[in-house]
Amino acid sequence: MLSPQSKVKVQGAGRFLSNMVMPNIAAFIAWGLIAALFIPTGWMPNAQLAELSEPMITYLIPLLIGYSGGRLVAGERGAVVGAVTTMGLIAGSEIPMLMGAMVAGPCSALVIKKFDELIAGKVKSGFEMLVNNFSAGIVGMLGAILALYFVGPAITVLSAMLSAGIEALIASETLAFVSILIEPAKILFLNNAINHGIFSPLGIQQAKEVGQSIFFLLESNPGPGLGVLLAYIATSRGRVQQTAAGATIIHLFGGIQEVYFPYVLMKPRLLLALIAGGMSGIYVLGLFEAGLVAPASPGSIIAIMLLTPKASLVGVIASVVVSTLVSFVIATALLRRESAQQEKKQASKANLTESKSKTFEYSTVETTMRQLVTAEHVCLNIEASDKQQVITQLGNRLVELGHVEPAYVEEMHKRETLLSTYLGESIALPHGMVGGKQHVISDGVVFGQVPAGVKWGNEPSDVAKIVVAVAAKGDRHIQIISSISSALDDDAVLERLKSTTDVEEVLNVLNGKVH
C-alpha cells in the first residue's frame, strides 16, 4: 500500500503526464477519426485519406507531446528543445515514440532550464539573443543525438517488454485481472499515471499495427462506475440518491469519472463491484476482439462510440453494458447488506449510533474537528449576491488562516465552473480542483452561513444557506467532504445552523456535542 507521501508523488506524476497529453487530445481524436473512417476496415474506406494516419502518429503526435512536455518544464525554449530532441527519437525508431516523447521532452527542457539558471546575469549586453539561440540549438542537437542512439533504443526495448507481457496476458486470457490494479488506482486518483503513461502509448502502437486497441478501454470504460452510481440510486434515499442521479449523467455523458470516486470512498467495499465490473468488461472486449482506434478522453460514452471502429461496435457496447450490470448487481447487494446490518445495529444501540453519526470524524484523516475548526473558521451572516462572492470570501479566510495559498481560491472557482458542489438541502461544499492541491498548505475547513441564501445549483430551487469551504492535501478532501455530509445529515440541526448567531453553537454541532 502506498504511503500518503508516495500517493501524492504518483498523483503529481500523473498530473504532469496528463498535462502533456490533454492539450493535444484533439490531435489524438483527429488521428483516431481518420483511422476509424478511412482505413480499409473503417466506416468509409478511402486509401488516399487513410495515408494521413501514418505520418500523424509517427511524427505529429510525438512532436506535440515532446513540445508540450518541454513547455511545462522550461516555457517556449524548453518546448522547442523538447521537440528537437523528440525528432531524434522518431528518426531512430520504427514504433510511435509517445512514451519516449514523454521522457525526452521534459528531460531536455530541464537541461536548458538549468543552463539558463547557470548563466543568468552573466551574459554581456547585446549578446543575449546570440547566446539564447545557440544554447537552445546546441542542447536540442545533443538531445536529438542522445535520443537517436540511446533513449530511442531503450524505449523500444521497454515498449517491446511491456507489449510482450500484455500479449502474454491476452494469450492466457488473464488480461481481465489488471482490473485488480486499475480500479483501486482510479479511486486514489492515480488513473492519469496509468492511463497516459502506460496504456495510451501501448494502445497507439497496437492501433497502428491492427487498426484498434483494447488498451484504450481498460481504464476509460464507464461501465463499472456507472453500475455503482445506479446501485446508489436503487438503494438510497434523499440527498444521496439525488446527487447520485446527477453524477450518473455527468459520468456517462460528460466522461468525468471522478464524480463517482466519493461514493466508493464512503464505502470501500464497493471496490469489489468496480473490480468485478472492470474484469467482466475486459473479458467481453477480449471475447469480441474489440477496441477503440484512439484514447477516449474524457471517457464519455459519446466519445467512446465515435472512436469505435465498425467491426468493434457490438463488442464495445457489450463491454460497457456487461460491466455496468455486473458492477450494479454486486454494488446493490453490498449496499443492501450494509443497510440491513446498520438497521440491526441501530435497533440495539440507537443512542450510541446517533451519537456517532453526528460526530465529525475521519477514518483516514488524523486531524480531529476540534483541531480543524475554531471560532476563526466560522463565518456567520454572510451577505452575497451570488455564489462566486461566497467562494471568494470563504477562500480568502482559508488564505488568512494559513491553510492555502491565494491561487487555491481560483481553483475553487474553476471547480465550481466545471461541476457544481451543491449537495442539496441548502448545503454546498466548494473545494479546489485536483491540480489545486499543490496550493494547499494544511487541511482546513471554513463554515459559512448565508441566511438569505444564494443560488448555487442548476435548478432554481438549488439555494445554498450553509456553505463549507474545504482544503486538504492528497486525496483526504474526499473523506472530509464525506464527514461533513454525515455531520449535517440531521434536519433539526441543519435548520438551527441556517439561522444561529452563536459561533459556539456551530462549533458544538460540528464537534458532535449537540444532539
C-alpha positions in Angstrom: 0.0 0.0 0.0 1.4 3.4 -0.9 2.2 5.9 1.8 0.4 9.3 1.7 3.6 10.9 0.5 4.1 8.3 -2.2 0.5 8.7 -3.4 0.9 12.5 -3.7 4.1 12.0 -5.7 2.4 9.5 -8.0 -0.6 11.7 -8.4 1.7 14.6 -9.2 3.4 12.5 -11.9 0.0 11.5 -13.2 -1.0 15.2 -13.5 2.3 16.0 -15.3 1.7 13.2 -17.8 -1.9 14.4 -18.2 -0.8 18.0 -18.8 1.4 16.7 -21.6 -1.3 14.7 -23.2 -4.5 16.6 -22.6 -3.6 19.8 -24.6 -3.0 17.5 -27.6 -6.0 15.3 -27.2 -7.6 16.9 -30.3 -4.8 15.6 -32.4 -5.4 12.1 -31.0 -9.1 12.4 -31.8 -8.3 13.7 -35.3 -6.0 10.8 -35.9 -8.5 8.3 -34.4 -11.4 9.6 -36.5 -9.3 9.3 -39.7 -8.4 5.8 -38.8 -11.9 4.9 -37.8 -13.4 6.3 -41.0 -10.9 5.8 -43.8 -8.7 2.7 -43.2 -9.7 -0.5 -45.2 -11.8 -1.8 -42.3 -13.2 1.6 -41.4 -16.7 3.1 -41.9 -15.9 4.8 -45.2 -12.7 3.2 -46.6 -10.6 5.6 -48.7 -7.0 4.7 -49.5 -5.8 8.3 -50.2 -7.3 9.8 -47.0 -6.0 6.8 -45.0 -2.5 7.9 -45.8 -2.9 10.7 -43.4 -2.9 8.3 -40.5 0.8 7.1 -40.7 2.6 10.5 -40.6 0.3 11.8 -37.9 1.0 9.0 -35.4 4.7 8.8 -36.4 5.6 12.4 -36.4 2.8 14.9 -35.4 1.6 13.4 -32.1 5.1 12.5 -30.6 6.4 16.0 -31.6 3.3 17.7 -30.0 3.9 15.7 -26.8 7.6 16.4 -26.7 6.8 20.1 -27.3 4.2 20.2 -24.5 6.4 18.4 -22.1 9.3 20.8 -22.7 7.0 23.8 -22.3 5.8 22.5 -18.9 9.4 22.5 -17.7 11.0 25.5 -19.3 8.5 27.5 -21.3 8.9 28.2 -25.0 12.6 27.5 -25.1 12.0 24.2 -23.4 9.2 23.4 -25.8 11.5 23.9 -28.9 14.3 21.9 -27.3 11.9 19.1 -26.4 10.5 18.9 -29.9 14.0 18.8 -31.4 15.0 16.0 -29.0 11.8 14.1 -29.8 12.8 14.2 -33.5 15.9 12.2 -32.6 13.7 9.6 -31.1 11.5 9.4 -34.1 14.4 9.1 -36.5 15.9 6.2 -34.6 12.7 4.1 -34.0 10.1 2.2 -36.1 7.4 2.5 -33.4 5.4 5.5 -32.4 7.5 7.3 -29.8 4.8 8.6 -27.4 6.4 7.1 -24.4 9.8 8.3 -25.4 8.4 11.8 -26.0 7.0 11.9 -22.5 10.6 11.3 -21.2 12.8 13.1 -23.7 10.8 16.3 -24.0 10.8 17.2 -20.3 14.4 16.0 -19.7 15.9 18.0 -22.5 13.9 21.1 -21.4 15.3 20.6 -17.9 18.8 20.8 -19.3 18.2 24.1 -21.0 16.4 25.4 -17.9 19.4 24.6 -15.7 21.7 26.2 -18.3 19.7 29.4 -18.3 19.8 29.5 -14.5 23.6 29.0 -14.6 24.3 31.9 -16.9 21.6 34.2 -15.6 23.1 37.7 -15.3 26.5 36.7 -16.8 25.9 37.4 -20.5 27.1 40.8 -21.7 24.5 43.2 -23.1 23.9 42.7 -26.8 24.8 39.0 -26.8 21.6 37.7 -25.1 19.9 36.6 -28.3 23.0 35.0 -29.7 23.6 33.0 -26.5 19.9 32.1 -26.1 19.5 30.8 -29.7 22.8 28.9 -29.9 22.4 27.4 -26.4 19.0 26.1 -27.2 20.2 24.8 -30.6 23.2 23.0 -29.2 21.2 21.4 -26.3 18.5 20.4 -28.8 21.1 18.9 -31.2 22.8 17.0 -28.4 19.5 15.8 -27.1 18.5 14.5 -30.5 21.8 12.7 -30.9 21.4 11.0 -27.5 17.8 10.2 -28.2 18.7 8.7 -31.6 21.5 6.4 -30.2 20.5 5.7 -26.6 17.0 6.8 -25.5 15.1 5.6 -28.6 16.5 2.1 -28.5 15.9 1.9 -24.7 12.3 3.0 -25.1 11.9 0.5 -27.9 13.1 -2.4 -25.7 10.9 -1.3 -22.8 7.9 -1.0 -25.1 8.6 -4.4 -26.5 8.8 -5.9 -23.0 5.6 -4.3 -21.9 3.9 -5.4 -25.2 5.1 -8.9 -24.7 3.8 -9.0 -21.2 0.4 -7.7 -22.2 0.3 -10.1 -25.1 1.0 -13.0 -22.8 -1.9 -11.9 -20.6 -4.1 -11.7 -23.6 -3.0 -15.1 -24.9 -3.6 -16.7 -21.5 -7.0 -14.9 -21.2 -5.9 -13.3 -17.9 -5.8 -9.6 -19.0 -9.0 -9.0 -17.1 -7.1 -9.4 -13.9 -5.4 -6.0 -14.5 -8.6 -4.5 -13.1 -7.4 -5.6 -9.7 -4.8 -2.8 -10.1 -6.7 -0.3 -12.3 -9.8 0.2 -10.2 -8.2 0.9 -6.8 -5.7 3.2 -8.6 -8.5 5.2 -10.1 -10.1 5.7 -6.7 -6.8 7.0 -5.4 -6.6 9.4 -8.4 -3.7 7.5 -9.9 -5.5 6.9 -13.1 -3.7 9.5 -15.1 -0.3 8.0 -14.4 -1.5 4.6 -15.5 -3.6 5.6 -18.5 -1.4 8.3 -20.1 1.9 6.8 -19.0 1.3 3.1 -20.0 -2.0 2.3 -21.7 -2.1 5.1 -24.2 1.4 4.6 -25.6 0.8 0.8 -25.9 -2.6 1.4 -27.4 -1.2 3.7 -30.0 1.3 1.1 -31.0 -1.2 -1.6 -31.2 -3.7 0.6 -33.1 -1.1 1.4 -35.7 -0.5 -2.3 -36.3 -4.0 -3.7 -36.2 -6.3 -0.6 -36.5 -7.7 -0.7 -32.9 -6.6 -1.4 -29.4 -8.2 -2.8 -26.2 -5.9 -0.7 -24.1 -7.9 2.4 -24.8 -10.8 0.9 -22.8 -9.0 -0.7 -19.9 -9.3 2.4 -17.8 -11.8 4.6 -19.6 -14.7 2.1 -19.6 -17.6 4.0 -17.8 -19.4 0.7 -17.0 -18.0 -0.1 -13.5 -18.5 3.4 -12.2 -22.0 3.6 -13.8 -23.0 0.4 -12.1 -22.0 1.8 -8.6 -23.9 5.0 -9.2 -27.0 3.1 -10.3 -26.8 0.9 -7.2 -26.8 4.1 -5.0 -29.9 5.3 -6.9 -31.7 2.0 -6.4 -30.9 1.6 -2.7 -30.5 5.1 -1.3 -32.9 7.8 -0.4 -32.9 11.6 -0.1 -29.8 13.6 -0.9 -27.5 10.7 -1.7 -30.0 9.4 -4.3 -30.4 12.9 -5.8 -26.7 13.5 -6.1 -26.0 10.0 -7.4 -28.6 10.7 -10.2 -26.8 13.9 -11.2 -23.4 12.2 -11.0 -24.6 9.4 -13.3 -25.4 11.8 -16.1 -22.1 13.7 -15.7 -20.1 10.4 -15.6 -21.8 8.7 -18.5 -22.2 11.6 -20.9 -19.6 14.0 -19.6 -16.9 11.4 -19.1 -15.8 12.8 -15.7 -15.1 9.6 -13.8 -14.0 11.5 -10.6 -17.7 12.1 -9.7 -18.2 8.6 -8.5 -15.0 8.3 -6.5 -16.5 9.8 -3.3 -19.3 7.2 -3.4 -16.7 4.4 -3.3 -14.5 6.1 -0.7 -17.5 6.3 1.6 -17.9 2.6 1.3 -14.6 1.0 0.3 -16.1 -2.5 -0.1 -17.7 -1.2 -3.3 -14.2 -1.7 -4.8 -15.2 -5.3 -5.2 -18.0 -4.2 -7.5 -15.7 -2.0 -9.5 -13.1 -4.7 -9.9 -15.7 -7.3 -11.0 -17.3 -4.9 -13.4 -13.9 -4.0 -14.9 -12.9 -7.6 -15.2 -16.1 -8.6 -17.0 -15.8 -5.6 -19.4 -12.3 -6.5 -20.3 -13.2 -10.2 -20.8 -16.1 -9.2 -23.2 -13.7 -7.0 -25.1 -11.3 -9.9 -25.5 -14.1 -12.2 -26.4 -15.2 -10.0 -29.3 -11.6 -8.8 -30.1 -12.9 -5.3 -29.8 -11.2 -2.0 -29.1 -11.0 1.7 -29.9 -8.9 3.5 -32.5 -7.7 6.2 -30.2 -7.8 7.3 -26.5 -11.3 8.3 -25.4 -10.6 11.3 -23.2 -12.8 12.2 -21.5 -14.3 8.7 -21.1 -17.7 9.7 -22.2 -19.9 7.1 -23.9 -20.3 9.6 -26.8 -16.5 9.8 -27.3 -16.2 6.0 -27.0 -18.8 5.4 -29.7 -17.3 7.9 -32.0 -13.9 6.2 -31.7 -15.2 2.7 -32.1 -14.4 1.0 -35.5 -17.3 -0.7 -37.3 -16.0 -4.2 -36.6 -15.9 -3.5 -32.8 -19.2 -1.7 -32.3 -21.0 -4.7 -30.9 -18.1 -5.7 -28.7 -17.6 -2.2 -27.2 -21.3 -1.8 -26.5 -21.5 -5.3 -24.9 -18.4 -4.5 -22.8 -20.0 -1.3 -21.4 -23.4 -3.0 -20.7 -22.0 -6.1 -19.1 -19.5 -4.2 -16.9 -22.4 -1.9 -15.8 -24.7 -4.8 -15.0 -22.1 -6.8 -13.1 -21.0 -3.7 -11.1 -24.6 -2.8 -10.4 -25.6 -6.3 -9.1 -22.7 -6.6 -6.8 -22.8 -3.0 -5.5 -26.6 -3.3 -4.9 -26.0 -6.5 -2.9 -23.3 -4.9 -0.8 -25.3 -1.7 -0.1 -28.4 -3.6 0.9 -26.4 -5.9 3.1 -24.7 -2.9 4.8 -28.1 -1.2 5.2 -29.6 -4.3 6.8 -26.6 -4.5 9.2 -27.0 -0.9 10.1 -30.7 -1.2 10.8 -30.0 -4.1 13.1 -27.2 -2.3 14.9 -29.4 0.8 15.3 -32.2 -1.2 16.8 -29.9 -2.5 19.6 -27.7 0.6 20.0 -29.8 3.5 18.9 -28.3 6.1 21.3 -24.7 5.1 20.6 -25.3 5.1 16.8 -26.9 8.5 16.9 -24.0 10.0 18.8 -21.5 8.5 16.4 -23.4 9.6 13.3 -23.2 13.2 14.5 -19.6 13.2 15.4 -17.5 14.9 12.8 -14.6 12.4 12.4 -12.5 10.9 9.6 -11.3 7.3 9.4 -8.4 8.2 7.2 -7.8 11.8 8.3 -6.0 12.1 11.6 -6.9 15.7 12.3 -9.9 15.9 14.6 -12.6 18.5 14.0 -11.7 20.2 17.3 -8.3 20.9 15.8 -9.6 21.7 12.4 -12.4 24.1 13.2 -12.1 27.0 15.7 -14.1 30.2 16.1 -12.0 31.8 13.4 -13.2 29.2 10.9 -16.8 30.2 11.3 -18.4 33.0 9.2 -21.9 33.8 10.1 -24.5 36.1 8.4 -22.7 36.4 5.1 -24.2 38.8 2.6 -23.6 37.9 -1.1 -25.5 38.3 -4.4 -24.0 35.1 -6.0 -22.0 32.0 -5.1 -18.8 33.5 -6.6 -18.8 36.1 -3.8 -19.3 33.5 -1.2 -16.5 31.3 -2.6 -14.1 34.2 -2.7 -14.9 35.2 0.9 -14.5 31.7 2.4 -11.5 31.1 0.2 -9.8 34.3 1.4 -10.5 33.2 5.0 -8.6 29.9 4.2 -5.8 32.0 3.0 -5.8 34.3 6.0 -5.7 31.3 8.4 -2.7 29.9 6.5 -4.3 26.8 5.1 -3.9 27.6 1.4 -2.1 29.8 -1.0 -4.1 32.6 -2.8 -4.1 30.5 -6.0 -6.3 27.9 -4.4 -9.2 30.3 -4.4 -9.1 30.4 -8.2 -9.0 26.6 -8.2 -12.2 26.7 -6.1 -13.9 28.9 -8.8 -12.6 26.6 -11.6 -14.1 23.5 -9.8 -17.5 25.3 -9.5 -17.5 26.2 -13.1 -16.8 22.6 -14.1 -19.1 20.9 -11.7 -21.5 22.4 -9.1 -20.6 21.5 -5.5 -24.2 21.9 -4.4 -25.3 18.8 -2.4 -29.0 19.6 -1.8 -30.9 20.6 1.3 -29.3 24.1 1.2 -25.8 22.8 1.5 -22.8 23.5 -0.7 -19.2 22.2 -0.3 -16.9 24.2 -2.5 -13.3 22.9 -2.9 -10.4 23.2 -5.4 -9.6 21.2 -8.5 -7.3 18.1 -8.1 -4.5 20.1 -9.6 -5.0 22.8 -7.0 -3.8 20.6 -4.2 -0.3 21.9 -4.8 -1.5 25.2 -3.3 -2.8 23.6 0.0 -0.5 24.2 3.0 -2.6 22.3 5.6 -6.0 20.8 5.9 -8.7 23.4 6.5 -12.4 23.9 6.7 -14.3 27.2 6.9 -18.0 27.1 7.8 -20.1 29.8 6.1 -23.8 30.8 6.8 -25.8 32.7 4.2 -29.2 33.4 5.9 -30.7 35.0 2.7 -29.3 32.1 0.6 -27.6 32.3 -2.9 -28.5 30.3 -6.0 -25.9 27.5 -6.2 -27.0 24.6 -8.3 -28.6 24.3 -11.8 -32.2 24.3 -10.6 -34.0 27.5 -9.4 -34.6 25.7 -6.0 -30.9 25.0 -5.5 -30.3 27.7 -3.0 -27.4 27.3 -0.5 -27.5 28.7 3.0 -24.8 26.5 4.5 -21.5 26.7 2.6 -18.4 24.8 3.9 -15.1 25.5 2.0 -12.7 22.6 2.1 -9.0 22.4 1.5 -7.0 19.2 2.1 -3.7 17.6 0.9 -3.6 14.4 -1.2 -7.0 12.6 -1.5 -8.1 13.5 2.0 -10.7 16.1 0.8 -12.9 13.2 -0.2 -13.1 11.9 3.4 -13.5 15.4 4.8 -16.4 16.1 2.4 -18.0 12.7 3.3 -17.6 13.6 7.0 -19.2 17.0 6.6 -22.1 15.4 4.8 -22.6 13.0 7.6 -22.4 15.7 10.3 -25.0 17.8 8.6 -27.4 14.9 8.0 -29.9 16.0 10.6 -32.8 18.2 9.6 -33.3 19.8 13.0 -29.6 20.6 13.4 -29.4 21.9 9.9 -32.3 24.3 10.4 -30.6 25.7 13.5 -27.3 26.2 11.7 -29.1 28.2 9.0 -30.2 30.9 11.5 -28.0 30.8 14.5 -26.0 33.8 15.6 -23.9 31.9 18.1 -20.4 30.7 16.8 -20.1 28.4 19.8 -23.3 26.6 18.9 -21.9 25.9 15.4 -18.7 24.6 17.0 -20.6 22.3 19.3 -22.7 20.9 16.4 -19.7 20.2 14.3 -17.9 18.5 17.2 -20.9 16.3 18.0 -21.8 18.0 21.3 -25.3 18.9 20.3 -27.9 16.1 19.7 
